[in-house]
Amino acid sequence: MNPLEISAEEFRRLAELASGAAGSYLSELPDAPAFPQTSGEATLAAFDQPLPQEGMGAEALVAIADVFRHSRPPSPRFFGYVFGSGDPVGAVGDLLASVLNQNVTAWRSAPAAVTIERVVVGWLAEAIGCPGFVGSLCGGGSSANLMGLAMAREAHAAANEDGARPAVIYASTEVHMSIAKAVALLGIGRRNLRLIAVDEGFRMVPKALRSAIQADRERGMLPLAIVASAGTVNTGSIDPLSEIAAIAREHHLWLHVDGAYGVLAAITIPEKFSGLAEADSLSLDPHKWLYQPVDCGCLLFRDPAAARAAFAHTGEYARSLSQNPVEGFAFFEESVELSRRFRALKLWLALRYHGLHAFRAAVRQDLDHARLLARRISQTPEMELLAPVELSAVCFRHRAASNPDAFNAAVLRRVIQRGRVYISNASIRGQFALRACIVNHRSTDEDVLAIVDEVLAAGREVGARSV
Ligand SMILES: Cc1ncc(COP(=O)(O)O)c(C=O)c1O
């Protein structure tokens, strides 16, 4: 027998151990700290061990307890960055996807998985009001943004054969860093990313966009694409999509919408996203606001031919032999990836298990929680809001008699050390802001309001002289 072979019974035993540990972990989440008691030294002590030459069998699983102990838990009081809370139904999907070990390259390699991914992508498009859009799942919003802009470049300044030439991409000053990264990787050059001014609600100003395009044309530059944000990473602001789409049409530019954070809120508040369906491509992240375990990003686009123009370069060994639209379909002709995991299984299971209405309600609850938190902050004399709350990101700070940036940075460190809630930070008009982003199906009102208590307690500890 091959030394790697294990019996089906042994697998069942391991899976039972794992599901027992996972079940206990989930049951302890409500009381778990929002950040573990750990340090760099402690994680090295736990895990920096010699490569095992001899196997230890099921004993190997014992150390999983250490992995749990040194991990940041998906706590009901986790509000950092933009990070979904991890639906356990999705986790079951991930386990099964790994057991099935499908390589979701093309229908002939993974008939069920490819079909399910295409169906689920269609469901996502329909759920956010973009019926007819197609696309694929990927590692996250950064990959989706890169692929969307690769499509834009091939459509308007083809580079695949002869290399990239100077062209200009427009986005607001609030755009996520993954766009600057994509622009660099695509050889367009970060200097050719024009950052357009925003209004008091942190939304791109269409007039400034139009002037920038005009100015570039006059200088002989080639305007290529506009990236509109539907949920900026800092404040959750939504750029005026319809107006931006009209400018894109008028100037024959590609419109990519970065909806990695916000677009899935369109399942609950579609009215805030009017104009979304006018995009040529858009990114969204089920591992953020559909609560799925990482990784699960998605790129949607209107025209599969544009995806094939950007990504199809099929070696002879992978060429499809079927003309059948189902059996001949290959994701690798519409994506940067070749080998791909069965990401769609968790989404398919979770959507079937809970139903879209349950996700709508969960997003509604996050939106309500953000408003609740904002209200409590404005009623708290020691604190102030720093930005309007458009979706579920709340930017605020503790008032300080002097040097509010340094004071709030110290407060943040202290809040995280205290371990009851986890929040992160943002820069709002150059000011250091505390930031809570609520995309957490486990949070209660009490969990959300604990943010205020914890910031006040940390402020006292840091030695605030509150105003
Ligand atoms: C607006 C926006 N775009 C893109 C990304 C990148 O997404 P990912 O972390 O899935 O690569 C993020 C992440 O927070 C985001 O908020």
Ligand as a Chemical Component Dictionary entry (heavy atoms), coordinates in Angstrom:
data_LIG
# 
_chem_comp.id                   LIG 
_chem_comp.type                 NON-POLYMER 
_chem_comp.pdbx_formal_charge   0 
_chem_comp.three_letter_code    LIG 
# 
loop_
_chem_comp_atom.comp_id 
_chem_comp_atom.atom_id 
_chem_comp_atom.alt_atom_id 
_chem_comp_atom.type_symbol 
_chem_comp_atom.charge 
_chem_comp_atom.model_Cartn_x 
_chem_comp_atom.model_Cartn_y 
_chem_comp_atom.model_Cartn_z 
_chem_comp_atom.pdbx_ordinal 
LIG C1 C1 C 0 -13.272 48.233 -2.020 1  
LIG C2 C2 C 0 -12.362 47.048 -1.973 2  
LIG N1 N1 N 0 -11.823 46.597 -3.125 3  
LIG C3 C3 C 0 -10.998 45.536 -3.151 4  
LIG C4 C4 C 0 -10.662 44.872 -1.990 5  
LIG C5 C5 C 0 -9.729  43.701 -2.054 6  
LIG O1 O1 O 0 -10.423 42.528 -1.809 7  
LIG P1 P1 P 0 -9.666  41.172 -1.387 8  
LIG O2 O2 O 0 -9.133  41.418 -0.001 9  
LIG O3 O3 O 0 -10.725 40.141 -1.431 10 
LIG O4 O4 O 0 -8.580  40.943 -2.381 11 
LIG C6 C6 C 0 -11.170 45.314 -0.779 12 
LIG C7 C7 C 0 -10.800 44.663 0.487  13 
LIG O5 O5 O 0 -11.182 45.065 1.554  14 
LIG C8 C8 C 0 -12.061 46.421 -0.767 15 
LIG O6 O6 O 0 -12.630 46.876 0.363  16 
# 
loop_
_chem_comp_bond.comp_id 
_chem_comp_bond.atom_id_1 
_chem_comp_bond.atom_id_2 
_chem_comp_bond.value_order 
_chem_comp_bond.pdbx_ordinal 
LIG C1 C2 SING 1  
LIG C2 N1 SING 2  
LIG C2 C8 DOUB 3  
LIG N1 C3 DOUB 4  
LIG C3 C4 SING 5  
LIG C4 C5 SING 6  
LIG C4 C6 DOUB 7  
LIG C5 O1 SING 8  
LIG O1 P1 SING 9  
LIG P1 O2 DOUB 10 
LIG P1 O3 SING 11 
LIG P1 O4 SING 12 
LIG C6 C7 SING 13 
LIG C6 C8 SING 14 
LIG C7 O5 DOUB 15 
LIG C8 O6 SING 16 
# 
